[in-house]
């Protein structure tokens, strides 16, 4: 379950393993309003596992943590080599 944070420029959804992910995510039902940019929010954390929503059609997955239990890391920048 994503925990959402509204930065001044973008919407950020944090996932388990992110330093900003709440310990009790079931109680985290509202989007938290922040008075910082996405870059400033990202700089506050060491472990990052999140989805940044730039607009309705563009998003970025950012993950710098090691997956557990044999899981694979997410594919980042999947559209960089796209010929669409």
Secondary structure, 3 states (H helix, E strand, C coil): CCEEEECCCCEEEECCCCCCCCCCHHHCCCCEECCCCHHHHHHCCCCCEEEEECCCCCEEEEECCCCCCCCCCCCCCCCCCCCC
